[in-house]
Every structure is written in C-alpha cells, then in structure tokens.
C-alpha cells in the first residue's frame, strides 16, 4: 500500500485528515456505515483533547476505535504543550479494521520520532482486536476466573469516537451486555461502559457519542450503571444535529462529554453551533441539575443556557410527578398495516371510531375526518376487542414530532360523551393516551393536564429531559406536575384553548406556584 508522505508545513492533524480522505476514497459510505466508522474532524479532535489534562510524568492513554489516531495525536499535542513534567507516554490503540493499520502505524512512528526530540518517550501498542470482547473482564468481574492473560491495566486518560451501530443477536450473546444494557443496544454504549471500567482511580475519559443514552427507558439500566462509576465534569452540546458527521449522512444529535472517576465540585455545560466550535457559551451547574432521579429511574438532563437551568430548577419544586398522580399513559394498540382488514371507511353499528394522528389538532380530536386512504372506523369483533378503549376522559398525544416543531406536546382531548354512542374507540399506535385507570379524572382535570403540557416552560423542560423527538411514556411519567386540585383549577380556567396569550401563560404559572419574578423571566 502506498501511503502519501507528510507535506512540508503540514501539521500532524492536517496530515491525518488527508490520510483519512485518502482511505475514505477506497470505502463506500455504506461500507463505513455497516461497521459504524465515522472519522473525527480535526476541530472536534482538538476540542476533545482540550478537555483532558494531566500533570503526571508518565501518562497511560487508551484510544478505543482509534481509526488513524487523530484523537491520540490531538491529546498528545495538548499534553506536550501544557505538561512540563511529561517524560513518557504509554499508549494503547484498538482498531479492528486491518486496512487502517498501515496508516495508524505510520502516524505513530512519526509521533514517536517527534516526541523523542522533546525528550518524551512514546511506547505505543496497536491492538487489531475487538475492543469489547478483549476487555469484557472490566465490566463482568464475576467472570474473571474464566479470563486468561495479563492482569488488568488501568488508564489515566481514555479518549474515543466509538463506532455507532446496533448490535445483532450474536454480538449481544458474545458481549454479555444484558446486565448493563438490555435489549439490542448500540455498540457505542458498550465502548463507554468498558472504558469506564478501565479508568484508574484518578482517571478521566472524553467521548463523542449520540445523545440517545441520556434518556429513554432503553438506556435506563445503563445510566444507573454508568452514574455509579464515573461522573460528568464537562458536557458539550451541539445546537445543530446535522453537520458533525454530515459527510457520512449522519443526522444523529451528538454530545462530547468529559467524565472523571472522582466526583467534581460541579459540571460545566457548553454549547456551539457546529463542528467548527465557534461562539461557545458555558453555564456551570450542580450534579443534580443533570442527574435527575424519578420513579426509580435516572435521566441525564442537558440544560443549554441559564434560562433552561432556571426552568428545571423551578419545575423541580412542584409537589408531584405524573406517576405519583396515579394517572397512566399508554400507546394506541392498533398497528394499521397489520390490521388493514378490520379498518373501515364507513361508520356503522358494527364499527367504532378509529383515531389517527391527523385527527389531532389544536387541543381537539376531530372525528370523523375525510382523508384519502384513511379509515374512519375499526370493526368490532373478537379479534379487535383487545385494541378497544372504553369511552371516558382522555388526553391524546402524538408520539412523534419534528425537532423544529413549535410544540413537543401535540394533543387533543376526548370526553366520555364524545364516543358514548359507540361505547369504545381505538387509537393508531402513533398516538399515546393519558387516562385515570380508576375513571376519577374530571373534565377540569383533563383540561388541566392538557393546559399544563401546553405551557411553553413545560415543553422546554420536556425537551431538556427528553432530548429527541419522540414523546415516550417513561419521560412523561418523570415530569414534575402540580397536584390534582391545581390541575382542576387550570382546566376550569382555560379549558381546551390551544394558543395561550402571554397573560394566560403567566396566570397558569402563578397558579402552580411560580413566583412573579420567575414568571417574567420565563415569558
């Protein structure tokens, strides 16, 4: 393989990016996506390196999923400039793509020669191995007797842009990941877990990953596991989700996080527009502003500015959460394409109303609605009985919204009288519904739940908590809520009014106990 040499006046990071482009020409986007391979741009590499620090003479560094080593080189350059005590670096690099190894070896040899001139010794070890399989012992101590080889190595700094793809069933069995992340996890979360286990007692790690692990029931066990082992020190949030790895067609919302083994005094959260990392803003928060515990689950909240921080602190004062109110949220039970034969265009005494997302608009459920190729009803029979919902008072929520949509909660209200002649109705599974299993939810409380969710500050709180465009039951259950009496008062005041004036918003906020000064700040 012919590897191009470094050009005169070309920095090492520029050279690595050129080598990356050289390599990328030989691989299709699909080939890279299949193995979760997305290379780190140099501005991101420099920023990640800037978050780690050490004043030790001898530093042990690990880069899992190293590619051509851009993160290690950025980190070494940073340490070389800021650590006058530095005499030696021990560097472990894991890369299981054999076609990258010649590039990686060349870069490491160049770095070794360069450091030698500064009287710094670099000892590197390139491991062409599966990082997870090779290091399972760090997260499964009960299996230690079955592992052979060298004693456990622990590192001062771990830095990584891990691969990103969902594990298949064989990998899940091989990695024994169920104790940490049940179901079918994404490989990046296992890279985080194993790395957390490989830190020494004063260790730190810097990762760029999707934000998806911060919320959702799927990663609940992982968040609990992770928060018991390492702590957030710095979190960087990108305001735009489509330009970090845009060349690879990735629209995932990413964060960069610096974690420490020892608990820091606080957490810094910063934001920027894109991968150039210009116009960075920062806020300093307490750990409980980020680590949110509710109903036995842990969520990682990421307020991006002072107003968002004040919103979560204010709503956290409310006396209840949705779960403690005794209400329930469930998902519509009809998967339309699987039940086409039961969906009907016409309404008859053999059918009951069927509600789609297009029926929900401006706090109302509009039914029936003429829409091409959309049924108005579902046949009631022995097969569909399990899909049916008894007439009553409900708040119906769309499960999916776009990131740019004005409101995350797009909802309508159904009362017992609306479908009383049919006794039942059914919902498409793109909808959630809120209800009281004891049928004690009054009309005013139903209105009140909808009006509370309609408040801009509640919408903002949910976006901070949720971090994506789905409205999941787990996050709704975790939302702080006023008590049932206050909900009834809110509902009686404004009923199903969809667009609230500034004064109406202020009135509702004051009703649930937010002070006048805070109300003015949240308008």
Helices and strands as residue ranges (DSSP letters): H 12-24, H 29-34, H 42-51, E 58-64, H 70-82, E 88-94, G 98-100, H 101-117, E 121-127, H 131-134, G 136-138, G 141-146, E 155-160, H 169-175, H 187-197, E 199-210, G 211-214, G 217-219, H 220-227, E 231-238, G 246-248, E 254-260, E 267-272, E 281-285, H 287-290, E 291-294, E 297-300, H 306-315, E 320-321, E 327-331, G 336-338, G 340-342, E 343-344, E 351-355, G 357-359, E 360-361, E 363-365, E 377-379, G 385-387, E 389-390, E 394-398, E 411-414, E 424-427, E 431-436, H 443-454, H 456-466, H 473-478, E 480-481, H 484-494, H 502-511, H 516-522
